[in-house]
């Protein structure tokens, strides 16, 4: 029999209940899920998933603010679907004599 070691961690009770329920739905228990995580970490020589701080850059923040402003502006024309917008762009290109191979 392989030698075993104990890893003990403290987590919030609510989190433990949530992960216990999740892993039970997936067909295994939390200790098995933790062993799977540790084996994958060894296999990948690091965390088996990306760890990122998803902070938008200044350009993205500006675009988000612009989109929010546009969505709140009652004077901005709205379209029911992308095809409706595309049809209007094509019509405008025809009116102005603009040619594009994109359509």
Secondary structure as UniProt FT lines:
FT   HELIX           13..26
FT   HELIX           30..44
FT   HELIX           58..72
FT   TURN            74..75
FT   HELIX           82..96
FT   TURN            101..102
//
